[in-house]
Amino acid sequence: MTCLRRLSCLLTLTLLASCAAPGGLGSPAAQVERLEIVSRGPAFDGKVFDDAGAYEKIVAVAHMRIDPRHPANRAIVDLDKAPTTGGWVKYDTDVIVLRPRDPARASRVLLLDIPNRGGKLALQMVNEAGASDTGNGFLMRRGHTLAWIGWQGDIAIAANGDVAGTAFPIARADGQPITGQSVEEKIFDDIKPTGVIDLAYPAASTGQAGAVLSVRAHATAAPSILPASAWHYASPTRIEITRPRGFDAGAVYQFQYEAVDPVVMGLGMAALRDVASHLKSGLTDGAGQPNPLADIKPDVTLAMGVSQSGRFLRDLIWQGFNADPRGGKVFDGAMPLIAGSRKSFVNRRFGRPERYSTQHLNHWSYGDQFPFSYAVTTDPVSGATDGIFARCQANASCPKLMHVDSSTEFWQGRASLVVSDGAGKDIPLPAGVRAYLMASTQHMTANRATVGVCKWTNNTAQQGPAVRVLLDHLVAWAHGGKEPPDSRYPRIGNAMLVAPQRDAVGFPDLRALGVSYPEGLNELTVVDYAGLPPKPAADKRYQVLVPMADVDGHDIAGIRLPDVEVPLATYAGWNLRRGGFAEGQLCGLNGLSVPLAALPRPGDPRRALSQRYPTRLEYAKAVALAARALRDQGLLLDEDVDRFIERAKVEQRVGPQIP
């Protein structure tokens, strides 16, 4: 290569590109070899969004290469065992971009919505949009550029603009297949006599030797080992079973087997790091093709992760992938939403990105281990010292971060460990972190897979207004350093975090209405993940707490939106499974709603609607006062104040009609 050509290369390739050989002097950690544009055209049928104008949608596939010997990549499990071409590991990932067509009307904020199982949850959480609409259009009216980058190694490349998948390599040991133990769990929630369990990784052999199928009534019950006659391989990736008598529809089936061909799942962290860095750079790719954001060139980049992707975002920061290998941060701001204290089961051999621990299913799944908090602390159980921000504080790559949870995360995600040490002491949050509880809300919308097995109606209290105002604050914080409102999260020190018993919480006694409290279901046992199945140590537990409640059963701490502050029902972040479906266990990620009575009734300690709101006008006034108070505290947008007031005037959302 001539000197002139080499100079041209250095000037035109992306910030991730280089002409040096992998591992050599000045070698990049990774390179976007080519951002293949699959389609580009008007979005939302050309709809115009206020000052931001119309949007366009770009669907692309990023063809990537990564240097397995670069220090920035050595933490990726099995990357050194992936096949290489010229010393580089190659992979592909989907990229989807929504951006203002006119760059002059763009906010210059790039918001990466980390895909959840390949999907776009920011549009649902922030815009309150359905699958094919823009909802209230909030993100577009702000002029933000949105991007989705595939990271989940078990979702295939789609290149369709709807799903963001990947094509990651399979690890090999000296060219030979790698095997290892893998575990599947399943709850059928039906009464069929047979069932199937699909395997994430192929079985190394379809012989039954070494494989174990067991069933238990609930997560912590003793397992019953099923005989070989109760199951068989239908294929290397599926077993068919005959379900035993004596267990109901909510029983937990666990299958442990020898798997083969682990995907290099940890590449998902590099994919977000490197593709996001490329997009925000505005520079050309390795093939000299224009960057689709070259004319916008964002000056602030945020990452939002909802649920699964919120856990992944916490993990990505903890494992050091918010550090750009060239220096600085990848994401200036981050918002893990409804993630609790968990991380992800990604950057491990035979990783399972879709899996997460709950009280009833996958109870001991990896990702529920120290550290839990952003602050660097000493674990009272193991004595280890660590924190989600440990690595980024060491190299100044920490984003401004807002941790936002629903009430469900305190029950199913041990959220109290975000701000407490598991031994009864509060942990201060770092200066660049805020934590907010969306009081008495559930984990997004009702889980359709479990709603039919829950005892009570799901929680309908809103979350979108809180997410919208916090996102505006995060933009201002990451962009110009404007401090957001103080954290609104329960603490031990102010008695807002308490033991998960009804009397300690102060939850009203609703047993006369058939509503029992989930006593003793919130715990976290230390687990040894070195072998499979995981081995819990019953004598090593963290103290897991839940928010204090008011007389109506609502979380006292947190952002109490008008649904909660001026209630028509009791809303909680937990629900229980009904009879025949592992009765009494926590029901998925569902909350509950218990309507307030129109008139006083025996056995109900809560004030009736007639005692709270003598007329519908009184109800509307109370909603208006609550909404405006939140606005004055910087916790509700004017547009959402108006929405709450208008809704209060015309409808009663839950429960009987107000007299």
N, C-alpha and C positions, 0 to 999 in steps of 0.2 A: 504494500500500500504506500503510495507516495505521501510525502509530508503534507502537500496541499490537500490531498484527499483525507488524510488523517485529521487535519485541522477542521475540514468541513464536517467530518463526522462528529467531532467534539462540539461543534457549534449547533448542529441540527438535531442530534438525538435528544431524547428526554433526559431529565435529571437522573434517571435511573440507568441510562445507557452508557456504554464505554467501549472503546476499541481494545482494551486490555483483555488478555485471556483470563478465564476464571481462576481465582486464587492468587493471581499475580498482583504486582504493584498497581494500586489504583483500581483494582477490580471492583465492579459494583456488586451489591448483594443480589440484585435481580434486575431484570430488564423486561419492559413491555416490547417484545419483538415486533408485534403488529396488533393494532386495535382494528379488527375487521368490522367495518360498519355493515350490518345486515340490512337495516332499514332506517330511514330517517324521514319524518313527515309530521304534519300537524297532529297535535294531541287534543283529545276531548272535542273532536269535531270542530276545531277552530274557535272554541269558546274563549271569550275575552274576560280577563280577570282584572278589573279595576285598572290601576296605574301600571300593573305588570304586563298587561296586554295578553296576547295569545301565547300558548306554549307549543313546543314541539317535542316529539318523543324520538329518542335514538336507541336503537337496539344494536348491540355489538357483542363480539366475542374477543376477549383479550387473550392473545397467544403469548404465553409467558415463558421465561427461562429464569432459573434461580441457581445460584452458586452454593452447593452444599457445604463448601469449605469456608465460606465467609463467616466471620464471627457472629454477624447478625442473624444467621440462619442455623447455627449449631443447636439451638434449643428445639428445633423441629424434629420430633421423634421419627426415626427411620428415614429421614431425608437422605442420609448417607447410604441407604440401601435401595434407593430408587434408581432406575436405569438412567444413564446419562448419555448425552450427545455432545461430544467435544468438551466434556467436563461439566456441562450444564444439565440440570433436571428440567424437563419441559412439562408444561401443563396448560390447560385452557380454563377460562372461567367466563360466565355470562356477565355482561354489563348492560344495565338499563339506565337511561338518563332522561329526566324531564326537565326542560329548561325554557326560560322565556325566549321567544323567537328573536326579540329585539334586545341585544346585549345592553343597550343603554337603559333599559327598563328593569334589568336584573338587580337583585339586592347584593350580589357578589358574595352570598352565603351559599356554600355547598353543604347540603345535609345528606349524609349517607345514612339511609335507613337499612340497617343490617338485615338481610332477608331472614324471615322466620319460616323454616321449612320451604324456602324458596319464594315465599310470598311477601307482599308489601303491607306491613301492618301500620306504618306511619299514617297512611291515608285513612285507615280505619280508626286509629287512636286520636289523631289530631284533626283530620277533616271530617271524621264520623261518616266516612264514605262507604258505600257498598262496593261490590266487586267490580262494577263497571261505571261508576260515576265519581264525581269530584266532591260529593258531600257539600259542606259549607265553603269549600274552596280556600280555606285559611292559608295553607302553605303556598298556594299559587298567588293569592292576593298579596302575600308578603313579597313575592318576586323571588323566592328561594329556588335554587337549582337542586333537584333531588336525584340521588343516584342509588342504585342497587347493584351490589357486586356479589357474585356467587362465592360462597365459602364452605358450604356443606358438602363434604366429599361423597355422600351417599345419595345426592340428587344429581341426575344427569344433566348435561348441557341441553338447554331448551332452545335458545336463540329465537324466542317468540315474543319477548317483551312482557310476558306474564309471569314466568318463573325464572329465577336466577339459580342455575346449577353450575356444575363443575365437571372437569375430566382430570382427575388426579391419578398419578401412577400407583402401581402396587409395589410394595417393598419385596425385595428378594435378598437372600443371604448367599453371596457368592454365586448368584444366578439360580439358586435353588429356592423352591417355595418355602415360605415361613408358616409355621403352624403355631397354635397356641389356644388356650382355653377361652371360650366366650360363653356368655350367659344371656338367655332370653327370658323375659317374664311376660305373662299375658293374663288378663282377666277377661273372660268371655262375656259376662253380663247377659247371658241368655240361658235357656234350659235345654238346649239341644244335647243329645247324648254324645255327639262327637265334635271335634273341632280341629283347626289347623293352627300351627305356629310357624310364621315365616322367619327365616334366619337372616340376619344382616350380612353374615359372611358365610361362604360355602363350607360345608362340613368336609374335613380332610378325608373322611371315609364315610360311606353310607352304611357301614356295619355298626351294630349297636354297642360294641365293646367300648367302654370308657365313657359313654354318654349316660346321663342321669336325668330322668324326668321326675319331678316331685310336685306335690300340691299341698297347700296349707290354707287354712280358713282365713287367715289374715297375715299381714307381713311378719309379725313377731311370734306367730304360733309355730309349734313344732311341725316340721314337714313330714309328709308321708311319701316314701319312695314308691313309685308305680312300677309294676313289673314290665319286662320287655314286651309282653303280649299286649300292653296297653297303648303302644305306639310303634310307628315305623316311619322311615324316610320315604316321602313321596318323591323327593328330588334332593339334590345336595343343599338346597336352600329352603326346604319345607319339610315339616313332620306332620303327620296326621295322628290324632290321638282318640282313644275311647275314654271318655270322662268317667271317673269312678263315682259310685254312689256314696252318699254321706257328706258331700260337699255341695254348697249352694252355688248360685250363678256368679257370686262375687268372689269365689275362691281364687287364690293366686297360684298360677302354674309357673314353674321354673324349669328351664331346660339348660343343662350344662353340657357342652360338647367340645370336641377338638375342631377348631376352625382353621381355615387356610386363607392365604392371600390378603393380608392387612393392607388397606388403603392408607396412604400417607396423609392422614386427616389433618395433621397440623399445618399443612400447606394453606388451609383456610385462613390462618392468621397472617401469613405472608401475602396472600391474595388481597386481603383488605388493605394491608399496609402499602403494598407496591402499586396496586391499581389506583387507590385513592391518591397516593403521592403523584402519580402520573397525571390524573385528571386535574388536580389543583395546580400543577405546574404550568399548564397551558402549552407545554412544548410538544414537539412532534414525537412520534413513536420511533422504534428502532428501524422501521422501514421508511422513515421520512414523511409519514402521513400526518396531516394536521390533527391537532388535538380538538375534540368537539367542544371544549370549553376555552379555547385559545382567546376568543373575543370577550369572554367574561372574566377569566382568570380570577377565581374566587380569592378574597382576602381573609376569609375565615371559613374553616372547615369543621363541621360537627359530625359526631356519630350518635345515632339513636338506635338502641336495641330494645325490642319489646319481648318480654318473657324469655323464650329460648335464646334469642339473640342478645338480650340484656345480660344473661348469664355469660354468654360468649364474650361480650364486650368487657365485662369485669375480668374475665380470664385473659383476654388479649392484653389488657393493660398490665395485669399482674405478671404475665410472662415476658413483658418488655417489648411488645410489638407496636406500641405507640411511639417508639423511638425511630425516627427516620435514620437509616444507616448513614446518610450523608450529614446528619446532625439536625437537631430540632425535633419538633413534634409532627406526627401525621395528623392528628385531630387536635384542634385547639380547644374544643369543648366536647363533652360526652354526657349522654343521658341514658343510663341503664334504667329501663322501666319494668316494674313488676318482676324483678329478678330475685328479691330476697338476698340472703347471704351466700347464695350458691355461686359456683363457677360452672364450667362445662366439662363434659366427657369427650374431649376432642383431641388434644395433643397427646395421645397415648396409643400404644399398639392395640389394634382392634378397637379403636375408639368408636363411640356411639353418639354422634352429635345431637340426635333427636331425644336422647334419654335424659331424664331428670328425676330426682328422688321426691317421693311424696310419702305421706303417712301409710298409705295402703299398697301402692304399686312402686316397684323399683326402690324400695325403702332404703337400700344400702348402695344405690348406684353412685359411681364415682362423680365427684364434683361438689360434694357436700363436706369438704374437709377444710381445716385451717390452712391459710388465713381467711377470715370472713370480713374483717373490717378494712377500711382504706388506710387507717393509721397503722404504723409499724408498732406491734405490741408483742408481748411474750405470752404464748399459749399456756394457760394454767394447767392444761392436761399433759401436754408433751414437753413443755419447756422450750419449744422452738420459738424463734423470733422472726416475724415476717409481717407483711401487710400488702394489700392490693397495690398500694403506691410505693412499695419498697424500691423497686427497680427504677421507676420513673422519677422518684425523688433523687436518686443517685446520679441521674444524667439529665435532670431538668426537662424531662419530656412529659410531665404530668399534664393532662388536660384540666380545664375548669370542669368540674363534674357535679351533676345533679342526680342523686340517687332517689328514685321515686317509686314508692310501693303502694299497693292496696292493702287492705286489712288481711286478705287471704295469705299474703306472704309471711305473716307472723305465725300462721298455723301450718302452712305447707312448705314454707321456705326459710323458717328459722330467722326471720328478718331482725329479731332483737339482737342477733350477733353482729349486725352491722355497727351497732353503737354500744355493745356491751361485751365483756370478755368471757362470758359463759360461767363466771364464778361470782356473779353478783355485783360487779363494778362497771360503771360507765366508762366508755372509751371516747375521748375527744376526737372529733373529726378534724382532719387537716384543714388548713386555711382555705384551700382551693376546692373544698367539697361542701355541698349542702345536701341535706336529706329531708325528704318530704313524704308524709303519709297522706294518701288520699283517703281520708277517714271513712270507715265503714263501707268501703266499696269492695267488690269482688275482683278476681283476676280476669279483667276484660269482660267480654260477654259470656253467657252461660256456655259451658262445655256441652255441646250437643251429644257427645258420646255417653255422658253420664247423667244428663238432666232427667232421664226417665227413671233412674235408679235412686235419685235423691229423695229424701223425705219431704222437703218443703220447696216452695216456690223460690226461684232464683232471685238474687239481688239485682235490682234495676237502677240503683243509685248511679248517677253520672260520674265520669272521670274526665271526659274530653275538655271541659272548661279549665280544669286544673293543668292539664298537660299543655294546652295552648299558651296560657299565661306564663308558665315556667319556661317554655321554649323561647318566648320573646326575651325573658330575662337571661337565659343562657346565651343567646345571640349577643346581647348587650355586654354581658360579662366577658365572653371570650373575645369579642371584637374590640371593646374599648375599656374594659376593666371596671365597668359599672357594677357595683356590688348588688347581688339579688337580695330578696327578703331572707331573713334569718331562717335557719332550718325549722321545720315543723314536724318533729318526729318524737315519739315518746321516749322518755328516759327513766332510768331507775331513780336518779337523784330527785326528780320532782314527783315521784310515785306514779308516774304514768305508764311504767312497765312493771307488770306484776305477774305472779304465778298464774298458769292457765286453769284456774278453778273459778267457778261461778261466783262464789262468795268474795274471792280476792279481786276479781275483775269488777264486781258490782253489776253484773248482768241481771236484768229482772228475772224473777222466777216465773217462767211461762209454762211450767209443767201442766197446769190446768188446761192449757190450750194445746197440749200434746207436743210441746217443744222442749226437748231435753238438751242439756249443755254438754259439749264434748270434753268432759273431765278426763285428764290423764292421757290425751292423745297427742300432745305436743312435746316431743323429746328429740334429742340427738345423741346417739351413742357413737363413741369413737369407733371407727372401722379400720381394719387392716385390709388395704386394697392390694397387697403384694401378691396374694394368690386368689384363686376363684374357687367357689363363690366367696365373696367378701366375708370376713369374719368379724362380727361385732364383739367388742369387749364390754360386757354388761356392767362392769364396775367402773367404766370410764365414760362419763356423760358430761355434756355441757348443760348449764342452766338456761333453758329456753323460756322466754317470757312473751306476754301478749299485752296489747294496750288496755289501759283502764277504760271502763265504760261509764256513761251517765245513766240516769234512771230509765232511759228509754232503750239502753243497750248499745248506744253509739260511742265510738271511740271519742274520747275527750280531746286528745292531742291530734295534731295534723291539720290539714286543710279541710274544714267542714263546709262543703258546698251546701246550697240551700236545700237540696234533697234531704240532707242529714240535719242541718240546723233548724229547719222548719219541716219536720217529718210528717209523712202520712203513713209511715210504717216503721218498724224496727228493721234495720239493715245490718247484717253481719257478714264477715268475710269467710265464714265456714258454713257447711251444710253436712248432713249425715246420710249415709246410705240406708235405704229402707229394707224392710224384711225380705229375705230371700236373696239379697245381694250384699252379703257381708254386713248385715245390719249393725249400725252404730259406729262404723269406721268413717273417717272423713270422706266426703263425696267429691272426688276430683278436685278441680280448682273452683268449685261453685260456692257462692255465698247463699244467703237466704233473705227473704222478705217476710215479715209477719205483720200484716196490716193492722193499723190501729182501729179499734171499734168506733162506730159512729156515736154510740152512746155507752156510758159505763156498763161493764158486764162483770159478773162474778168471776173471780180467779185471775183477772187481768189487772196487774198493778199499775199499768200505764194509763195516763190520762186519756180519755176518749177525745175524738175529734171535736165533739160539741163543747168540750171544756177548754179546748185550745183555740178554736177558731169559730166563734159564734155564727159568723157568716162567711161566705166565700170571699167577700171584700176584705175581711180581717185576715184571712189566709194570704191573699195577694199582697196586702200591706206587709205582713211578716216576711214574706219572701223578698219583697223589694228592700226592706231594711237589711236583711242578711246579705243579700247580693251587693248592695252598695257598701256595706261595711268591709266586705272582702275586697272590693275594688279599691277602697281607700287604703287598704293594707298592701296593695300591689299584688293581690292574689286572685283577681278576676278582671277580665277585660270588659270594657264598656259594652261590646257587642254581646257578650254572654250575660251581662246584667240585664240587658233588654230581652234576651231570649228567656231567661228565667221569669221575668215579670210577665211577659206575654203569655207564657205557658200557664202560669198561675191563674191568669184571668179567665182562661177558657177551658181548662181541664183539670181533673183531679187524677193524678197519675197512678196512684196505688190506693186500694182500699175503697170503702163505700163512699157515697156522695156526702160532701159536707152539707149540713143543713143550711 
